[in-house]
Each structure stands twice: as C-alpha cells, then as structure tokens.
C-alpha cells in the first residue's frame, strides 16, 4: 500500500518489478503482471474472475485456501492537511 497518487504508485511499481499487484490507501488497485501497472476497475474485475475461475474446486478449499497466505495490513485513514 502506498500513498494516494498515480505518480507514487508508478514509482513504487518501478522500484519493485517483482510485485504483481499494488494498492493505494484510497482503495485503488493496480495489477502489474501482464502490462505496466494501471488502475482500471473493469480490467481488474476481469482478471479477478480469471484467477478465481482457474483455481481449485471448492471441495479442495478453492480461494479460501489462499486466505492464510495473504499478508494482513493495518492501515490508517489518509490524513489531509490544508496549507495556506
């Protein structure tokens, strides 16, 4: 998770080429596995369906079997400061 802003996300993805996904504090997610990372909700939804569709059957645990391998992050809401 990086601070909100397209330039911050691009910098983070360039500095971590092995990352296949990144997220902003605002809730936008960038997939970076087939093309340079970009934020497109339609593309992200289609890729998620593709990933879920090729996963193991529900009797083998399905997507829930991956839950424990995910990193848990604690995030605080973004703070905005007004300057004169």
PyMOL Python script that loads the backbone (N, CA, C, O; Angstrom):
from pymol import cmd

cmd.read_pdbstr("""\
ATOM      1  N   UNK A   1       0.842  -1.170   0.000  1.00  0.00           N
ATOM      2  CA  UNK A   1       0.000   0.000   0.000  1.00  0.00           C
ATOM      3  C   UNK A   1       0.889   1.235   0.000  1.00  0.00           C
ATOM      4  O   UNK A   1       1.818   1.356   0.799  1.00  0.00           O
ATOM      5  N   UNK A   2       0.588   2.129  -0.895  1.00  0.00           N
ATOM      6  CA  UNK A   2       1.330   3.389  -0.960  1.00  0.00           C
ATOM      7  C   UNK A   2       0.338   4.542  -0.842  1.00  0.00           C
ATOM      8  O   UNK A   2      -0.875   4.359  -0.945  1.00  0.00           O
ATOM      9  N   UNK A   3       0.884   5.722  -0.625  1.00  0.00           N
ATOM     10  CA  UNK A   3       0.009   6.886  -0.507  1.00  0.00           C
ATOM     11  C   UNK A   3      -0.710   7.138  -1.824  1.00  0.00           C
ATOM     12  O   UNK A   3      -0.243   6.731  -2.888  1.00  0.00           O
ATOM     13  N   UNK A   4      -1.827   7.799  -1.744  1.00  0.00           N
ATOM     14  CA  UNK A   4      -2.666   8.041  -2.908  1.00  0.00           C
ATOM     15  C   UNK A   4      -1.978   8.978  -3.889  1.00  0.00           C
ATOM     16  O   UNK A   4      -1.423  10.009  -3.508  1.00  0.00           O
ATOM     17  N   UNK A   5      -2.027   8.599  -5.149  1.00  0.00           N
ATOM     18  CA  UNK A   5      -1.451   9.411  -6.217  1.00  0.00           C
ATOM     19  C   UNK A   5      -0.816   8.525  -7.272  1.00  0.00           C
ATOM     20  O   UNK A   5      -0.029   7.631  -6.962  1.00  0.00           O
ATOM     21  N   UNK A   6      -1.169   8.785  -8.523  1.00  0.00           N
ATOM     22  CA  UNK A   6      -0.681   7.963  -9.630  1.00  0.00           C
ATOM     23  C   UNK A   6       0.846   7.930  -9.688  1.00  0.00           C
ATOM     24  O   UNK A   6       1.434   6.874  -9.922  1.00  0.00           O
ATOM     25  N   UNK A   7       1.487   9.072  -9.478  1.00  0.00           N
ATOM     26  CA  UNK A   7       2.955   9.115  -9.569  1.00  0.00           C
ATOM     27  C   UNK A   7       3.608   8.286  -8.465  1.00  0.00           C
ATOM     28  O   UNK A   7       4.650   7.671  -8.694  1.00  0.00           O
ATOM     29  N   UNK A   8       3.013   8.261  -7.273  1.00  0.00           N
ATOM     30  CA  UNK A   8       3.567   7.447  -6.182  1.00  0.00           C
ATOM     31  C   UNK A   8       3.445   5.959  -6.503  1.00  0.00           C
ATOM     32  O   UNK A   8       4.351   5.173  -6.225  1.00  0.00           O
ATOM     33  N   UNK A   9       2.310   5.588  -7.093  1.00  0.00           N
ATOM     34  CA  UNK A   9       2.096   4.187  -7.451  1.00  0.00           C
ATOM     35  C   UNK A   9       3.061   3.757  -8.549  1.00  0.00           C
ATOM     36  O   UNK A   9       3.659   2.685  -8.459  1.00  0.00           O
ATOM     37  N   UNK A  10       3.219   4.569  -9.569  1.00  0.00           N
ATOM     38  CA  UNK A  10       4.145   4.233 -10.655  1.00  0.00           C
ATOM     39  C   UNK A  10       5.569   4.082 -10.124  1.00  0.00           C
ATOM     40  O   UNK A  10       6.283   3.158 -10.513  1.00  0.00           O
ATOM     41  N   UNK A  11       5.982   4.987  -9.239  1.00  0.00           N
ATOM     42  CA  UNK A  11       7.321   4.913  -8.654  1.00  0.00           C
ATOM     43  C   UNK A  11       7.493   3.606  -7.871  1.00  0.00           C
ATOM     44  O   UNK A  11       8.525   2.944  -7.972  1.00  0.00           O
ATOM     45  N   UNK A  12       6.483   3.250  -7.100  1.00  0.00           N
ATOM     46  CA  UNK A  12       6.543   2.025  -6.293  1.00  0.00           C
ATOM     47  C   UNK A  12       6.617   0.781  -7.179  1.00  0.00           C
ATOM     48  O   UNK A  12       7.390  -0.134  -6.894  1.00  0.00           O
ATOM     49  N   UNK A  13       5.825   0.737  -8.244  1.00  0.00           N
ATOM     50  CA  UNK A  13       5.850  -0.413  -9.142  1.00  0.00           C
ATOM     51  C   UNK A  13       7.182  -0.512  -9.881  1.00  0.00           C
ATOM     52  O   UNK A  13       7.676  -1.615 -10.117  1.00  0.00           O
ATOM     53  N   UNK A  14       7.764   0.621 -10.246  1.00  0.00           N
ATOM     54  CA  UNK A  14       9.084   0.597 -10.897  1.00  0.00           C
ATOM     55  C   UNK A  14      10.169   0.111  -9.944  1.00  0.00           C
ATOM     56  O   UNK A  14      11.088  -0.596 -10.357  1.00  0.00           O
ATOM     57  N   UNK A  15      10.069   0.485  -8.674  1.00  0.00           N
ATOM     58  CA  UNK A  15      11.103   0.103  -7.713  1.00  0.00           C
ATOM     59  C   UNK A  15      10.941  -1.340  -7.225  1.00  0.00           C
ATOM     60  O   UNK A  15      11.859  -1.889  -6.616  1.00  0.00           O
ATOM     61  N   UNK A  16       9.795  -1.955  -7.481  1.00  0.00           N
ATOM     62  CA  UNK A  16       9.540  -3.351  -7.098  1.00  0.00           C
ATOM     63  C   UNK A  16       9.000  -4.122  -8.298  1.00  0.00           C
ATOM     64  O   UNK A  16       7.811  -4.437  -8.337  1.00  0.00           O
ATOM     65  N   UNK A  17       9.851  -4.432  -9.281  1.00  0.00           N
ATOM     66  CA  UNK A  17       9.360  -5.076 -10.500  1.00  0.00           C
ATOM     67  C   UNK A  17       8.763  -6.464 -10.272  1.00  0.00           C
ATOM     68  O   UNK A  17       8.017  -6.957 -11.117  1.00  0.00           O
ATOM     69  N   UNK A  18       9.082  -7.104  -9.139  1.00  0.00           N
ATOM     70  CA  UNK A  18       8.533  -8.435  -8.866  1.00  0.00           C
ATOM     71  C   UNK A  18       7.089  -8.378  -8.359  1.00  0.00           C
ATOM     72  O   UNK A  18       6.410  -9.404  -8.319  1.00  0.00           O
ATOM     73  N   UNK A  19       6.618  -7.201  -7.975  1.00  0.00           N
ATOM     74  CA  UNK A  19       5.243  -7.058  -7.473  1.00  0.00           C
ATOM     75  C   UNK A  19       4.255  -7.229  -8.617  1.00  0.00           C
ATOM     76  O   UNK A  19       4.418  -6.623  -9.677  1.00  0.00           O
ATOM     77  N   UNK A  20       3.232  -8.050  -8.408  1.00  0.00           N
ATOM     78  CA  UNK A  20       2.220  -8.247  -9.442  1.00  0.00           C
ATOM     79  C   UNK A  20       0.956  -7.441  -9.158  1.00  0.00           C
ATOM     80  O   UNK A  20       0.085  -7.314 -10.018  1.00  0.00           O
ATOM     81  N   UNK A  21       0.865  -6.900  -7.948  1.00  0.00           N
ATOM     82  CA  UNK A  21      -0.289  -6.089  -7.589  1.00  0.00           C
ATOM     83  C   UNK A  21       0.120  -5.096  -6.514  1.00  0.00           C
ATOM     84  O   UNK A  21       0.940  -5.405  -5.649  1.00  0.00           O
ATOM     85  N   UNK A  22      -0.453  -3.913  -6.573  1.00  0.00           N
ATOM     86  CA  UNK A  22      -0.183  -2.898  -5.561  1.00  0.00           C
ATOM     87  C   UNK A  22      -1.473  -2.125  -5.319  1.00  0.00           C
ATOM     88  O   UNK A  22      -2.372  -2.122  -6.160  1.00  0.00           O
ATOM     89  N   UNK A  23      -1.556  -1.477  -4.177  1.00  0.00           N
ATOM     90  CA  UNK A  23      -2.763  -0.734  -3.845  1.00  0.00           C
ATOM     91  C   UNK A  23      -2.456   0.611  -3.228  1.00  0.00           C
ATOM     92  O   UNK A  23      -1.435   0.799  -2.566  1.00  0.00           O
ATOM     93  N   UNK A  24      -3.371   1.550  -3.464  1.00  0.00           N
ATOM     94  CA  UNK A  24      -3.272   2.875  -2.859  1.00  0.00           C
ATOM     95  C   UNK A  24      -4.114   2.901  -1.591  1.00  0.00           C
ATOM     96  O   UNK A  24      -5.035   2.099  -1.430  1.00  0.00           O
ATOM     97  N   UNK A  25      -3.796   3.814  -0.708  1.00  0.00           N
ATOM     98  CA  UNK A  25      -4.577   3.979   0.516  1.00  0.00           C
ATOM     99  C   UNK A  25      -6.033   4.340   0.203  1.00  0.00           C
ATOM    100  O   UNK A  25      -6.918   4.114   1.028  1.00  0.00           O
ATOM    101  N   UNK A  26      -6.282   4.898  -0.980  1.00  0.00           N
ATOM    102  CA  UNK A  26      -7.637   5.291  -1.364  1.00  0.00           C
ATOM    103  C   UNK A  26      -8.495   4.111  -1.799  1.00  0.00           C
ATOM    104  O   UNK A  26      -9.702   4.257  -1.986  1.00  0.00           O
ATOM    105  N   UNK A  27      -7.877   2.935  -1.961  1.00  0.00           N
ATOM    106  CA  UNK A  27      -8.635   1.756  -2.358  1.00  0.00           C
ATOM    107  C   UNK A  27      -8.458   1.359  -3.810  1.00  0.00           C
ATOM    108  O   UNK A  27      -9.025   0.351  -4.232  1.00  0.00           O
ATOM    109  N   UNK A  28      -7.699   2.105  -4.588  1.00  0.00           N
ATOM    110  CA  UNK A  28      -7.434   1.722  -5.972  1.00  0.00           C
ATOM    111  C   UNK A  28      -6.368   0.639  -6.008  1.00  0.00           C
ATOM    112  O   UNK A  28      -5.391   0.688  -5.260  1.00  0.00           O
ATOM    113  N   UNK A  29      -6.565  -0.336  -6.883  1.00  0.00           N
ATOM    114  CA  UNK A  29      -5.597  -1.415  -7.028  1.00  0.00           C
ATOM    115  C   UNK A  29      -5.055  -1.441  -8.442  1.00  0.00           C
ATOM    116  O   UNK A  29      -5.779  -1.196  -9.406  1.00  0.00           O
ATOM    117  N   UNK A  30      -3.784  -1.739  -8.550  1.00  0.00           N
ATOM    118  CA  UNK A  30      -3.078  -1.780  -9.821  1.00  0.00           C
ATOM    119  C   UNK A  30      -2.526  -3.184 -10.016  1.00  0.00           C
ATOM    120  O   UNK A  30      -1.775  -3.678  -9.176  1.00  0.00           O
ATOM    121  N   UNK A  31      -2.894  -3.834 -11.123  1.00  0.00           N
ATOM    122  CA  UNK A  31      -2.299  -5.119 -11.470  1.00  0.00           C
ATOM    123  C   UNK A  31      -1.102  -4.843 -12.363  1.00  0.00           C
ATOM    124  O   UNK A  31      -1.157  -3.986 -13.245  1.00  0.00           O
ATOM    125  N   UNK A  32      -0.042  -5.560 -12.132  1.00  0.00           N
ATOM    126  CA  UNK A  32       1.234  -5.290 -12.809  1.00  0.00           C
ATOM    127  C   UNK A  32       1.844  -6.604 -13.280  1.00  0.00           C
ATOM    128  O   UNK A  32       3.049  -6.819 -13.150  1.00  0.00           O
ATOM    129  N   UNK A  33       1.002  -7.487 -13.832  1.00  0.00           N
ATOM    130  CA  UNK A  33       1.517  -8.795 -14.208  1.00  0.00           C
ATOM    131  C   UNK A  33       1.672  -8.996 -15.706  1.00  0.00           C
ATOM    132  O   UNK A  33       2.599  -9.683 -16.134  1.00  0.00           O
ATOM    133  N   UNK A  34       0.801  -8.424 -16.507  1.00  0.00           N
ATOM    134  CA  UNK A  34       0.888  -8.603 -17.960  1.00  0.00           C
ATOM    135  C   UNK A  34       1.334  -7.333 -18.676  1.00  0.00           C
ATOM    136  O   UNK A  34       2.056  -7.393 -19.671  1.00  0.00           O
ATOM    137  N   UNK A  35       0.905  -6.204 -18.170  1.00  0.00           N
ATOM    138  CA  UNK A  35       1.260  -4.911 -18.747  1.00  0.00           C
ATOM    139  C   UNK A  35       1.713  -4.008 -17.623  1.00  0.00           C
ATOM    140  O   UNK A  35       1.531  -4.340 -16.451  1.00  0.00           O
ATOM    141  N   UNK A  36       2.304  -2.868 -17.957  1.00  0.00           N
ATOM    142  CA  UNK A  36       2.670  -1.925 -16.887  1.00  0.00           C
ATOM    143  C   UNK A  36       1.434  -1.601 -16.050  1.00  0.00           C
ATOM    144  O   UNK A  36       0.331  -1.465 -16.580  1.00  0.00           O
ATOM    145  N   UNK A  37       1.630  -1.481 -14.750  1.00  0.00           N
ATOM    146  CA  UNK A  37       0.508  -1.301 -13.833  1.00  0.00           C
ATOM    147  C   UNK A  37      -0.378  -0.121 -14.170  1.00  0.00           C
ATOM    148  O   UNK A  37       0.106   0.984 -14.414  1.00  0.00           O
ATOM    149  N   UNK A  38      -1.668  -0.360 -14.183  1.00  0.00           N
ATOM    150  CA  UNK A  38      -2.628   0.717 -14.366  1.00  0.00           C
ATOM    151  C   UNK A  38      -3.879   0.381 -13.577  1.00  0.00           C
ATOM    152  O   UNK A  38      -4.142  -0.784 -13.280  1.00  0.00           O
ATOM    153  N   UNK A  39      -4.641   1.395 -13.241  1.00  0.00           N
ATOM    154  CA  UNK A  39      -5.836   1.243 -12.424  1.00  0.00           C
ATOM    155  C   UNK A  39      -7.054   1.264 -13.331  1.00  0.00           C
ATOM    156  O   UNK A  39      -7.463   2.318 -13.818  1.00  0.00           O
ATOM    157  N   UNK A  40      -7.623   0.101 -13.549  1.00  0.00           N
ATOM    158  CA  UNK A  40      -8.826   0.004 -14.380  1.00  0.00           C
ATOM    159  C   UNK A  40      -9.751  -1.008 -13.716  1.00  0.00           C
ATOM    160  O   UNK A  40      -9.439  -2.198 -13.671  1.00  0.00           O
ATOM    161  N   UNK A  41     -10.865  -0.554 -13.210  1.00  0.00           N
ATOM    162  CA  UNK A  41     -11.751  -1.447 -12.466  1.00  0.00           C
ATOM    163  C   UNK A  41     -12.292  -2.581 -13.334  1.00  0.00           C
ATOM    164  O   UNK A  41     -12.454  -3.699 -12.846  1.00  0.00           O
ATOM    165  N   UNK A  42     -12.572  -2.317 -14.598  1.00  0.00           N
ATOM    166  CA  UNK A  42     -13.083  -3.361 -15.483  1.00  0.00           C
ATOM    167  C   UNK A  42     -12.024  -4.438 -15.715  1.00  0.00           C
ATOM    168  O   UNK A  42     -12.317  -5.631 -15.633  1.00  0.00           O
ATOM    169  N   UNK A  43     -10.796  -4.015 -16.003  1.00  0.00           N
ATOM    170  CA  UNK A  43      -9.700  -4.971 -16.196  1.00  0.00           C
ATOM    171  C   UNK A  43      -9.440  -5.759 -14.916  1.00  0.00           C
ATOM    172  O   UNK A  43      -9.280  -6.979 -14.964  1.00  0.00           O
ATOM    173  N   UNK A  44      -9.396  -5.075 -13.772  1.00  0.00           N
ATOM    174  CA  UNK A  44      -9.143  -5.754 -12.503  1.00  0.00           C
ATOM    175  C   UNK A  44     -10.237  -6.778 -12.196  1.00  0.00           C
ATOM    176  O   UNK A  44      -9.936  -7.871 -11.714  1.00  0.00           O
ATOM    177  N   UNK A  45     -11.495  -6.443 -12.465  1.00  0.00           N
ATOM    178  CA  UNK A  45     -12.595  -7.382 -12.231  1.00  0.00           C
ATOM    179  C   UNK A  45     -12.480  -8.594 -13.152  1.00  0.00           C
ATOM    180  O   UNK A  45     -12.696  -9.727 -12.720  1.00  0.00           O
ATOM    181  N   UNK A  46     -12.141  -8.361 -14.415  1.00  0.00           N
ATOM    182  CA  UNK A  46     -11.980  -9.472 -15.357  1.00  0.00           C
ATOM    183  C   UNK A  46     -10.825 -10.380 -14.948  1.00  0.00           C
ATOM    184  O   UNK A  46     -10.938 -11.603 -15.031  1.00  0.00           O
ATOM    185  N   UNK A  47      -9.726  -9.793 -14.512  1.00  0.00           N
ATOM    186  CA  UNK A  47      -8.574 -10.602 -14.069  1.00  0.00           C
ATOM    187  C   UNK A  47      -8.916 -11.391 -12.815  1.00  0.00           C
ATOM    188  O   UNK A  47      -8.512 -12.547 -12.687  1.00  0.00           O
ATOM    189  N   UNK A  48      -9.656 -10.787 -11.886  1.00  0.00           N
ATOM    190  CA  UNK A  48     -10.053 -11.499 -10.679  1.00  0.00           C
ATOM    191  C   UNK A  48     -10.928 -12.701 -11.037  1.00  0.00           C
ATOM    192  O   UNK A  48     -10.743 -13.786 -10.487  1.00  0.00           O
ATOM    193  N   UNK A  49     -11.881 -12.513 -11.956  1.00  0.00           N
ATOM    194  CA  UNK A  49     -12.715 -13.631 -12.399  1.00  0.00           C
ATOM    195  C   UNK A  49     -11.873 -14.719 -13.052  1.00  0.00           C
ATOM    196  O   UNK A  49     -12.125 -15.906 -12.848  1.00  0.00           O
ATOM    197  N   UNK A  50     -10.878 -14.323 -13.834  1.00  0.00           N
ATOM    198  CA  UNK A  50      -9.993 -15.300 -14.467  1.00  0.00           C
ATOM    199  C   UNK A  50      -9.238 -16.108 -13.413  1.00  0.00           C
ATOM    200  O   UNK A  50      -9.152 -17.332 -13.507  1.00  0.00           O
ATOM    201  N   UNK A  51      -8.698 -15.425 -12.416  1.00  0.00           N
ATOM    202  CA  UNK A  51      -7.925 -16.099 -11.367  1.00  0.00           C
ATOM    203  C   UNK A  51      -8.815 -17.038 -10.558  1.00  0.00           C
ATOM    204  O   UNK A  51      -8.435 -18.179 -10.295  1.00  0.00           O
ATOM    205  N   UNK A  52      -9.992 -16.567 -10.166  1.00  0.00           N
ATOM    206  CA  UNK A  52     -10.916 -17.407  -9.397  1.00  0.00           C
ATOM    207  C   UNK A  52     -11.390 -18.586 -10.245  1.00  0.00           C
ATOM    208  O   UNK A  52     -11.541 -19.696  -9.736  1.00  0.00           O
ATOM    209  N   UNK A  53     -11.621 -18.349 -11.520  1.00  0.00           N
ATOM    210  CA  UNK A  53     -12.104 -19.397 -12.410  1.00  0.00           C
ATOM    211  C   UNK A  53     -11.129 -20.528 -12.627  1.00  0.00           C
ATOM    212  O   UNK A  53     -11.553 -21.654 -12.883  1.00  0.00           O
ATOM    213  N   UNK A  54      -9.856 -20.276 -12.536  1.00  0.00           N
ATOM    214  CA  UNK A  54      -8.878 -21.346 -12.758  1.00  0.00           C
ATOM    215  C   UNK A  54      -8.384 -21.966 -11.454  1.00  0.00           C
ATOM    216  O   UNK A  54      -7.538 -22.860 -11.476  1.00  0.00           O
ATOM    217  N   UNK A  55      -8.904 -21.501 -10.325  1.00  0.00           N
ATOM    218  CA  UNK A  55      -8.495 -22.031  -9.025  1.00  0.00           C
ATOM    219  C   UNK A  55      -9.110 -23.408  -8.805  1.00  0.00           C
ATOM    220  O   UNK A  55     -10.013 -23.830  -9.528  1.00  0.00           O
ATOM    221  N   UNK A  56      -8.602 -24.093  -7.795  1.00  0.00           N
ATOM    222  CA  UNK A  56      -9.074 -25.440  -7.485  1.00  0.00           C
ATOM    223  C   UNK A  56     -10.557 -25.436  -7.119  1.00  0.00           C
ATOM    224  O   UNK A  56     -11.131 -24.395  -6.799  1.00  0.00           O
ATOM    225  N   UNK A  57     -11.148 -26.593  -7.174  1.00  0.00           N
ATOM    226  CA  UNK A  57     -12.580 -26.713  -6.898  1.00  0.00           C
ATOM    227  C   UNK A  57     -12.878 -26.421  -5.423  1.00  0.00           C
ATOM    228  O   UNK A  57     -11.985 -26.517  -4.582  1.00  0.00           O
ATOM    229  N   UNK A  58     -14.125 -26.068  -5.108  1.00  0.00           N
ATOM    230  CA  UNK A  58     -14.484 -25.758  -3.720  1.00  0.00           C
ATOM    231  C   UNK A  58     -14.188 -26.900  -2.747  1.00  0.00           C
ATOM    232  O   UNK A  58     -13.865 -26.648  -1.587  1.00  0.00           O
ATOM    233  N   UNK A  59     -14.292 -28.153  -3.202  1.00  0.00           N
ATOM    234  CA  UNK A  59     -14.026 -29.271  -2.288  1.00  0.00           C
ATOM    235  C   UNK A  59     -12.557 -29.336  -1.891  1.00  0.00           C
ATOM    236  O   UNK A  59     -12.218 -29.926  -0.865  1.00  0.00           O
ATOM    237  N   UNK A  60     -11.676 -28.732  -2.699  1.00  0.00           N
ATOM    238  CA  UNK A  60     -10.252 -28.688  -2.372  1.00  0.00           C
ATOM    239  C   UNK A  60      -9.879 -27.430  -1.588  1.00  0.00           C
ATOM    240  O   UNK A  60      -8.704 -27.208  -1.294  1.00  0.00           O
ATOM    241  N   UNK A  61     -10.850 -26.625  -1.256  1.00  0.00           N
ATOM    242  CA  UNK A  61     -10.569 -25.410  -0.499  1.00  0.00           C
ATOM    243  C   UNK A  61     -10.784 -24.157  -1.315  1.00  0.00           C
ATOM    244  O   UNK A  61     -11.054 -23.098  -0.748  1.00  0.00           O
ATOM    245  N   UNK A  62     -10.671 -24.245  -2.646  1.00  0.00           N
ATOM    246  CA  UNK A  62     -10.894 -23.098  -3.514  1.00  0.00           C
ATOM    247  C   UNK A  62     -10.092 -21.876  -3.097  1.00  0.00           C
ATOM    248  O   UNK A  62      -8.977 -22.000  -2.591  1.00  0.00           O
ATOM    249  N   UNK A  63     -10.659 -20.703  -3.309  1.00  0.00           N
ATOM    250  CA  UNK A  63      -9.965 -19.457  -2.986  1.00  0.00           C
ATOM    251  C   UNK A  63      -9.737 -19.298  -1.485  1.00  0.00           C
ATOM    252  O   UNK A  63      -8.759 -18.672  -1.078  1.00  0.00           O
ATOM    253  N   UNK A  64     -10.620 -19.853  -0.657  1.00  0.00           N
ATOM    254  CA  UNK A  64     -10.469 -19.690   0.790  1.00  0.00           C
ATOM    255  C   UNK A  64      -9.175 -20.333   1.281  1.00  0.00           C
ATOM    256  O   UNK A  64      -8.647 -19.948   2.325  1.00  0.00           O
ATOM    257  N   UNK A  65      -8.665 -21.305   0.538  1.00  0.00           N
ATOM    258  CA  UNK A  65      -7.420 -21.958   0.951  1.00  0.00           C
ATOM    259  C   UNK A  65      -6.235 -20.999   0.861  1.00  0.00           C
ATOM    260  O   UNK A  65      -5.196 -21.247   1.474  1.00  0.00           O
ATOM    261  N   UNK A  66      -6.374 -19.918   0.113  1.00  0.00           N
ATOM    262  CA  UNK A  66      -5.297 -18.936  -0.034  1.00  0.00           C
ATOM    263  C   UNK A  66      -5.338 -17.860   1.048  1.00  0.00           C
ATOM    264  O   UNK A  66      -4.394 -17.080   1.178  1.00  0.00           O
ATOM    265  N   UNK A  67      -6.404 -17.810   1.812  1.00  0.00           N
ATOM    266  CA  UNK A  67      -6.593 -16.739   2.794  1.00  0.00           C
ATOM    267  C   UNK A  67      -5.427 -16.616   3.765  1.00  0.00           C
ATOM    268  O   UNK A  67      -4.979 -15.505   4.050  1.00  0.00           O
ATOM    269  N   UNK A  68      -4.934 -17.723   4.272  1.00  0.00           N
ATOM    270  CA  UNK A  68      -3.867 -17.671   5.268  1.00  0.00           C
ATOM    271  C   UNK A  68      -2.531 -17.236   4.685  1.00  0.00           C
ATOM    272  O   UNK A  68      -1.639 -16.825   5.427  1.00  0.00           O
ATOM    273  N   UNK A  69      -2.377 -17.321   3.364  1.00  0.00           N
ATOM    274  CA  UNK A  69      -1.120 -16.899   2.753  1.00  0.00           C
ATOM    275  C   UNK A  69      -1.081 -15.399   2.481  1.00  0.00           C
ATOM    276  O   UNK A  69      -0.028 -14.857   2.144  1.00  0.00           O
ATOM    277  N   UNK A  70      -2.218 -14.725   2.625  1.00  0.00           N
ATOM    278  CA  UNK A  70      -2.269 -13.290   2.377  1.00  0.00           C
ATOM    279  C   UNK A  70      -1.696 -12.525   3.560  1.00  0.00           C
ATOM    280  O   UNK A  70      -1.859 -12.923   4.714  1.00  0.00           O
ATOM    281  N   UNK A  71      -1.034 -11.440   3.262  1.00  0.00           N
ATOM    282  CA  UNK A  71      -0.479 -10.587   4.304  1.00  0.00           C
ATOM    283  C   UNK A  71      -1.585  -9.698   4.865  1.00  0.00           C
ATOM    284  O   UNK A  71      -2.353  -9.102   4.109  1.00  0.00           O
ATOM    285  N   UNK A  72      -1.661  -9.615   6.159  1.00  0.00           N
ATOM    286  CA  UNK A  72      -2.635  -8.732   6.791  1.00  0.00           C
ATOM    287  C   UNK A  72      -1.964  -7.389   7.059  1.00  0.00           C
ATOM    288  O   UNK A  72      -0.897  -7.328   7.669  1.00  0.00           O
ATOM    289  N   UNK A  73      -2.591  -6.333   6.603  1.00  0.00           N
ATOM    290  CA  UNK A  73      -2.058  -4.991   6.789  1.00  0.00           C
ATOM    291  C   UNK A  73      -3.023  -4.172   7.626  1.00  0.00           C
ATOM    292  O   UNK A  73      -4.241  -4.266   7.469  1.00  0.00           O
ATOM    293  N   UNK A  74      -2.472  -3.383   8.499  1.00  0.00           N
ATOM    294  CA  UNK A  74      -3.280  -2.435   9.254  1.00  0.00           C
ATOM    295  C   UNK A  74      -3.026  -1.072   8.637  1.00  0.00           C
ATOM    296  O   UNK A  74      -1.884  -0.616   8.572  1.00  0.00           O
ATOM    297  N   UNK A  75      -4.078  -0.428   8.188  1.00  0.00           N
ATOM    298  CA  UNK A  75      -3.917   0.886   7.580  1.00  0.00           C
ATOM    299  C   UNK A  75      -4.749   1.902   8.344  1.00  0.00           C
ATOM    300  O   UNK A  75      -5.791   1.581   8.916  1.00  0.00           O
ATOM    301  N   UNK A  76      -4.274   3.097   8.337  1.00  0.00           N
ATOM    302  CA  UNK A  76      -4.988   4.206   8.954  1.00  0.00           C
ATOM    303  C   UNK A  76      -5.571   5.055   7.848  1.00  0.00           C
ATOM    304  O   UNK A  76      -5.039   5.092   6.739  1.00  0.00           O
ATOM    305  N   UNK A  77      -6.649   5.728   8.140  1.00  0.00           N
ATOM    306  CA  UNK A  77      -7.232   6.560   7.088  1.00  0.00           C
ATOM    307  C   UNK A  77      -6.257   7.673   6.722  1.00  0.00           C
ATOM    308  O   UNK A  77      -5.464   8.131   7.544  1.00  0.00           O
ATOM    309  N   UNK A  78      -6.339   8.083   5.483  1.00  0.00           N
ATOM    310  CA  UNK A  78      -5.437   9.108   4.983  1.00  0.00           C
ATOM    311  C   UNK A  78      -5.789  10.453   5.600  1.00  0.00           C
ATOM    312  O   UNK A  78      -6.962  10.803   5.724  1.00  0.00           O
ATOM    313  N   UNK A  79      -4.779  11.190   5.979  1.00  0.00           N
ATOM    314  CA  UNK A  79      -4.990  12.496   6.597  1.00  0.00           C
ATOM    315  C   UNK A  79      -4.654  13.587   5.586  1.00  0.00           C
ATOM    316  O   UNK A  79      -3.665  13.489   4.860  1.00  0.00           O
ATOM    317  N   UNK A  80      -5.464  14.602   5.547  1.00  0.00           N
ATOM    318  CA  UNK A  80      -5.227  15.716   4.636  1.00  0.00           C
ATOM    319  C   UNK A  80      -4.941  16.961   5.456  1.00  0.00           C
ATOM    320  O   UNK A  80      -5.644  17.266   6.420  1.00  0.00           O
ATOM    321  N   UNK A  81      -3.918  17.659   5.065  1.00  0.00           N
ATOM    322  CA  UNK A  81      -3.513  18.871   5.768  1.00  0.00           C
ATOM    323  C   UNK A  81      -3.682  20.063   4.832  1.00  0.00           C
ATOM    324  O   UNK A  81      -3.196  20.034   3.701  1.00  0.00           O
ATOM    325  N   UNK A  82      -4.355  21.095   5.284  1.00  0.00           N
ATOM    326  CA  UNK A  82      -4.507  22.306   4.476  1.00  0.00           C
ATOM    327  C   UNK A  82      -3.353  23.246   4.774  1.00  0.00           C
ATOM    328  O   UNK A  82      -3.014  23.491   5.931  1.00  0.00           O
ATOM    329  N   UNK A  83      -2.761  23.763   3.718  1.00  0.00           N
ATOM    330  CA  UNK A  83      -1.685  24.742   3.847  1.00  0.00           C
ATOM    331  C   UNK A  83      -2.172  26.067   3.285  1.00  0.00           C
ATOM    332  O   UNK A  83      -3.004  26.111   2.379  1.00  0.00           O
ATOM    333  N   UNK A  84      -1.648  27.121   3.829  1.00  0.00           N
ATOM    334  CA  UNK A  84      -2.049  28.452   3.347  1.00  0.00           C
ATOM    335  C   UNK A  84      -1.484  28.759   2.001  1.00  0.00           C
ATOM    336  O   UNK A  84      -1.728  29.838   1.460  1.00  0.00           O
TER     337      UNK A  84
END
""", "prot")
cmd.dss("prot")
cmd.show_as("cartoon", "prot")
cmd.util.cbc("prot")
cmd.orient("prot")
